[in-house]
């Protein structure tokens, strides 16, 4: 532009000079301004940085690596801010209350969805997911539990990001020992299999390996028992769901949660607990791995997100090459489910239109099949159908095959704004029976059913 202005001034000078003086000589070459213009520089992005909040754990580190790839491709920096699990929800809910813009996107727990949507904190992603053909790229179960609210509405507020669920780790050197198999058959009259054929076989196996007087002592199964937040409830759901029971979607709990099959499920969970190590009275995911790494148990329940440590020589030096994995066993009545973990990514409703669009662009990029494969390679648990079905993903880690199977059969706790009031009743009753040995399984489920129906009546879900 500066050169064009100089040329214009020169041209005007020549014109006015021609009036007063002799004509100026013609130039011997084309003026600079007649050259082809330089291509216009690509405008810098309006949004230069995106901020994502997530809990403090390895998957958030993997997401930061994905964000670094996005920056290389687009020039937009992605910063993943991590908060310890214990304070994560409090930090997010405080931001909600302030209608704050501290984050553009949040990777939120599935149970938060009801509260976040009804209070207006999340952007409705329904049209975006459908228009960009992203809705059908993820497994139906993950879209339902991570993204949909109200249940069955077809309205989505999160893109399934970190798939997770409960599975099982086991000691291959013990379980696959021919002598152990022969001893089990002599005692129980049948051959066990890996994975166990059903939950009844699994309970028998856990009991069989309960050897507190051995030197060193050996125990059957380590299961979740922590009473705080949701641990023992999430653990018990593995048995509950796979025995054909559920938290009723119509909010009628009495006669549903405490029916015969559900009682059997809770009795099976307690049998697994009784087969396990002493001192397992308030344990969650770190203790499950510790029991396994210390050689105390043959079976350990955990979310798949925490299994990489068991297959790593650095964190499990004695048994890293002796660990196998399987999905939650089938129930005795033909059902096959597992308790859901994991999170979806949502967009903050209070950020600017430009930042919302930049967040849409990131999610669309992140959902690409090739990026989802990369996400899986790094250690993130993809919900992408193609990635889960690929041979490369299944063979990438010893737990991936069980994970891929599990993500097609997950279920979750109630996904309503009052879930935080429903959990304490379940936690208390389950802990009293499973850990404390108080009362019967039927009495524990009766207590939960009554407490939950009272809450549902209070809020108008149940007349």
N, C-alpha and C positions, 0 to 999 in steps of 0.2 A: 504494500500500500504506500509505504514511504517513497519508493522509487516512482510510482505512478504520479504522486503529487509533484515531484521534481520535474517530471516530463511535462506536466500540464503547465507549470510556471514557465518552463523554457518555451513551450509552444506559444503561449500568450505573448511573451516578450518578442518573439519573432514576428508575430502578427502586427503588434503595435510598432515595432521597429520598421516594418515594411512601409508604414504610412509616412514616417518622417525621413527615412533613408532609402538607400538602394536595397533591392531585394537581397535577402541573405542567401548564401550558397546552400544548395541542397545537401543534406547529410550523406556521407559516404556509406553508412551502414544503418541498419534498422535500430531505432532507439531501444533501450533496455526494456521499456514498458511493453513492447509488442511481443516479448517472449511468452511462451506458454506459462501460465501461472503455476506456482508450486501447489501440490495437492494439499488440501486443508488438513490441518492436524486433527486427530481424533479427539473429540471433547473429553475432558476428564470426567470420570463418573461423579455424579452429584453426591452419592454416599461413598465415602472413602473407607469406612470401617463398619463392620457388623459385630455386635456383641451378643454372645450366646451364654446363658447361664446353665450350669449343670452341677451335679454333685461331684465331690472329689473322689475319683476312682479312675482306674485305667481306661475305661471307654472314653472318658472325657479327654484324656491325653491323645487317644486315637482320633477323636473328632478334631482336635487342634491340628493334627497332621493333615487331616482332610481339608481343614480350613486353609492351611498353608498352600496346598495344591490349588485351591480356589483363588488365592491371591495371585499365584503365578499365572493363572489362566485369565483372570479378569482385572487384576490390579486392585481389587477390593480386599482389604485386610479383614481377617476373621479372628476375633479374640474370644476364646472360650474361658469364661470365668468360673472357677471351681469353688464350691462351698462344701464343707464336711456334711456328710449325710445327716448327722444329728441336728444340725441347725439349718439345713437346706430349705425345708418347707417354711420355716419361720421367716427366713430371709425373703423368699418369694412372696409369701402372703403379706409381709410388710410392704413390699413394693406394690402389690395389688391394692392394698388399702390406701396407699398414697397416690394411686393412679400414676405411678412413676414410669420413667422411660430409661431406667438404668440398663435394661436389656432390650434387644430387638426380638430375640427368640429365646424360648426357654424349653429345655428338655425336661418335661414334667412327668411325675408318676401318674400311672393310669387312674389311681383313686382320686386325683385332684380334679379330674375333668369336670365332674358335676358341679362342684363349687365354682370353678373358674368360668364355666360357661354361663351358669345362672346369674353370676355377679358381673358378667360382661367383660372379663379380663382377656379373653382370647378372641382372635379374629376368626370368623367363619370361613373355613377353607373348602367348603363343599364344592362350589363352582370351580375353584382353582384346581382341585384334584381331578374333577371330572373332565374339565376342558382340556387339561394337559395329559389326559390318559394315565394319571398316576394312581387312581383309585384301584385299578385292577392289577397293578404291578406288585402289590404286597399281599401276603396271605390274608384271607378273610377274617380269621380270628384276631390278628393283630390290628387290623383296621377297626374292627368292632370294639375291642377293649381299650386300645390306645387312643382312638380318634373319634368314636361316635358318641354323641349325646343329643337328646335322650336315647337310651337303648332302643334300637329298632327304628329310629327316626330317619336314617339316611342322611343325617347332618353330621359333618365332620369338622373337628377343631384342632386336629393334630395329625402330622405325618408320622407313621410308625418308624422309629429310628433305631432304638436299641432293643431288639427282641430278647426276651429272657424268660426263663421258666425254671421250675425245679426239675432236677434230674438226679442221677445217682453215680457216684464213683465207687469202684470196688477193687479189691486186691486180687489181681489175676493170678499171682503166684500161689495164693491160698485156694481160691474158688475153683481154679482149673486143675488143681492137684488131683490125680486119679485116686489117690488114697482117701482124700476127703470125700470125693464123690461116692466111693464104695461105702464108707462109713455112714454117710447120710442115707444111702439106700437101705442099708441094714437097719437103720433106726426108724425111718419113715415109710419104707416100703415102696419108694418110687425114686426115679432119677431126677435130680434138679437140672435146670438149664440156665444158661446166661444168654439173653436176659431171662429173668424168671417168667414162667408161663403166665402167672397171675399173682395177685396180691397174697393169696393164701400160701402159695409156694414161697413167696418172698418172706413172709413172716416165719415160716418153718425154717428157712435158711438162716435168717437172723438169729433165731433161737438156737439153732445147731452150732453156730459159731460163738455163742456166748460161753466163754471159758474163763471165769474170774479166778480160778485156782491154778491156771496154767502159769508157766514161768518163761517169759513174762505173761501177765494176764492178757487175754484177747476178748474182744467184745463184738457183738453183732452189728447193730446199726446205730449211727448217730443221727438224731432228728432235731429239728428246731424246737426249742422250748422257751425262748425269751418271751417274757410277759409284756415288755414294753412295746409300744406301737403295734406291729401286726405279725410278728415272727411265728408264734405257735399256731395262729390261725392260718397263715399261708402254708405252713407245713402240713397241718391236718387236712387242708383242702385237697392235697394229693390223693389221700385215701377217700375223702368225701365224694369228690367228683367221679373218681374211677369206680366207686361202688354204685354209681347211678343216682347220686343225690346232688342237690344244688341249693343255693340261696334262691328262693322262689322269686321269679321276676314280677309276679303279681302281688308280692309282699305278704302273702299268706304263709306263715312260717310253721305254726303249730300243725302237726300232722304231716308236714313235709320234711322239715329238717330233722325231726325226731322219729321218723318211721324206722322200721326194722332194719333196712339196709344201711341207714345212716348210723344207727347204733353199732352195727357190725363194723362199719368203717372206723369209728372212733375206738372201738375195742382193738382193731388191727393196729391203729396208730400207737396206742398204748403198749401193745405187745412189742412193737418195734422199739419204743422207748425203753421198755424193761430189758430188752436184749443189749442195750447200749452201755456206755461207760459210766462209772459212778461220777457224781458231781455235775452231770448234765442237767442242771436245774434252771438255767437262765441263759441259754446259748443261742447264737445266731450264726451268720455265715463265717466269721473268723474262727470260731470254735470248731465248726464242722471240719474245716481244712486242718486245723491244729490236731484234732483227734486222728485224722488220717495220716498226716505227716509224722506224727509221733508213733505210728504203728499200733494204735490202740484198737482200731475198729477195722472190720472187713468191708463195711458199707458206710458211706457218708452221703447224706442228703445235702444238696446245695443248689443255688442258682448257677446256671451255666457260666455266668459272667465271672465266677470265682474259680472255675475249674482249671484255667490255664496255669495257676500256681501249682497244681498237683502234677501236671505233666512237664514241669520245668525242673531241671536238675539243680538249678541254683536255689530254688525255694523248697524242693522236696528231694534232697540228695539221696535218701535211702530207697525211695519207692517210685521215683518218677518214671522208671521204665517198667514198673509192675502194676500200673494203674490202668483200669479200663472204665468205660462209661456206658450207661444205658438209660433210656427214658423211663419215666414212671411206669411200673407194670400195669397190665390190664386188671380190671376188677373181675370178681368171680361171676358177674352177671352179664358180661359181654361189653361193658363200657370201658373206654380208654381215654383218660384225660390227665392233665397235669395243671398244677397251680401256676398262674401267670405272674411274671415279673416284668421288668422292662418299662420303657418310656417312649413317648412320642414328642415331636417338636412342634411347638405352637408359636404363633406370632403375637406379640404384645399389642393389644387393642389401642394403647395410648400413644404409640409412636406416630410420627408424621406419615403422610401418604407416600413420600419418597422412600422412607425407610421401610415401610410395608412392602412396597414394590421390590426393593432390593432384597428383602427377606424372601419374598415369593421366588425371586430369581435364584437365590441360593438353594432353596428347597428343591426347586425344579432341577437344578444341576446335581444336587446331592442324590436325587432319586434316579439318575441315569443308571442303566444297567452296569456300565463299566465302572462307575464310581462306587456302586454298591458292591461290586466284586472287590474293589480296592479296599473298601470299608471292612469287608470280611477278612481280607488278607492281613490287614493291620491288627485285627483282633476284635473289631466291632461285630456285634451279632446282627447281621442284616435280616430284614423282614421281606426282602425282595424274592419273589417266587423263582425267577430264573437263577439267581445266585444260589439259593438254597438247594435247587435241584441239580446244580452243576457238579460234575465229578471233581472239578478243581476245588470247590468249597468243601465237599464231603471229605476229601483226602488231605485237606490243608492242616487239620488238627485231629487228634484222636477222639475228641468229644463232639466234633461237628456233625457226624452222622446222627447221633442221638439228639443233638439240638435241632437239626432239620426235621426229624420226625416229630419232635415235641411241639414245635411251633405250629403244627397243623392241628393240635388237639388241646389247646390251652383254654382255661376258664379263669374267671376272676371273682373277687368279692363284689358286693353291691357297689355300683358306680353312681352314687347319688350324693348330693351335698352333705348329707348327714352321716356319711360313712364313718366319720370320726367319733360319732356318738355310738354307732353300732359296734365298733371294734372292741371297746373295753369290756363289754358284757361277754363277748366271745372269748377274748383273751383270758379273763378271770375264770370262767367256767372250765375252759379247756385246761388251763394250768392247774386248777384245783384237782381235776380228775387225773390227768396224765402224769403230772409231776408229783402232786400231793397225795394221790391215791385216795381222794375223798369221794365217797358215793359211788354211783354207777355211771356208765356211759349214757344211759337213758336219762338219768337225772340231770347230767350236765347239759345234754341237748335240750331237755325240757326248759331248763333255766334260760338258755340262750333264746329259745323260741319265744318265751314269754317276754323277755326283755326287748327283743326286736319288734314284736308285735306292738308293745306299748309305745315304742318310738315311732313306728309307722302310723299308729293311730294319732299320736300327738301332732304329727306333721301332715295328716290328711291323706297319706298313701293308702291306708286301710280303714274302711268304715267299720 
